[in-house]
Each structure stands twice: as C-alpha cells, then as structure tokens.
C-alpha cells in the first residue's frame, strides 16, 4: 500500500448495525427475488429515519445513491492494523479495518479536482453536530459565506452534518474532516472542497466505532 508523505493543506471542506454482505464490487442485489427483498429490507432499516438525534435525520432516499456505495461488511486484505481508517479515493470508498482480515466499507464523496489530498495522519478528535467555520480563503472564493465567518451553528444544513472527525498530522490540524452529508447523490463523486463526506447514517456509525487518535490513511 502506497501513500504520499504529507497532506496537502490547500483547501477546507464545506464541510450500529452493519449489513453482512460481500465487500466485492459485484452488484449488491442478487438475482434471487427472496434475497433481494431481504437486502432491500436490511438497507431500509439501516438507512431509516433517526428521530432521536439532536436534529432528526430523515431516511435516506436510496434511489439517489448507487447501491455499490451502501455500507457493507466483509473480507479486506491490507497490511494496516485493525482500527485504521483507509480512504480509497479512486474507488470512492472508506474502509474501517477489523480483526481477522475483515472491514466495514462505506461509500464516500471526495474532493473535486484541485482540492484532493492524500497522506497518513490521525483522527485527533470527534464532534457531534459540530459548528462549521469557513476559512478566510474560502470566503474570498465564495463571498456569500461571509455571514458564517465566526461559525455556522449545527443543523442538517451545516456542511459538516451530524458528525465530524478532525484529521491532524504531526500535531497540527490539517483542516480536513470526515463528515456527514444530506446529499446522497454526492456519494461516489468528487464534489467537496477537499474533505471526505459520508451519509449521515454512515458517519454516525463510523463515529461510534472510531476512538480519538485512530490512524487514517488517504490513498
């Protein structure tokens, strides 16, 4: 596995149940009618409404996301130790490595051209329903963000969404985040200003599994 030696700092982002399915890239829905119905039901429950959140989260419209990017559990070969977060930007997926050669795979949206990054770092800390503060250089590019110079309160409209995991390298904030999104159609695409976005349901699941100081590798 090859990673670059440092994280680019050119941009800032706009930010637990798991289906037991293969991580392979074959289609999620099998030919078997019964199996397909069971899988549809599993995903409907996995991505159903979350009414007990600080800001209630509606069910994901699964018609807006390619099923290849829905959360899966399965085999994964890597030299990284269990508990490592691996973002594969080429495949638009994030792996959380588990013991015995297993992993959970989540679909992600990544930084668009000019805002991509890679490297090895740690998840320094996490926040539920975080405040989002755009950096000055982003406000210069997008003057309409001026009203949030001192922070945008948490909400479903906040670009960081329901959870944010803050990436540090060598003790310094890279300004990159793993965070939630209310836009399922963006998963599997390069759309953000550098950060890695997951469905709210997936970033909550990841948040609950990953402790502070966990290693992260972005390919």
PyMOL commands that set and color helices and strands:
alter all, ss='L'
color gray80, all
select helices_A, chain A and resi 33-46+62-64+67-69+136-141+143-148+184-186+200-209
alter helices_A, ss='H'
color red, helices_A
select strands_A, chain A and resi 72-75+85-88+93-98+102-107+110-111+119-128+163-169+172-181+190-192+196-199+214-218
alter strands_A, ss='S'
color yellow, strands_A
deselect
rebuild
show_as cartoon
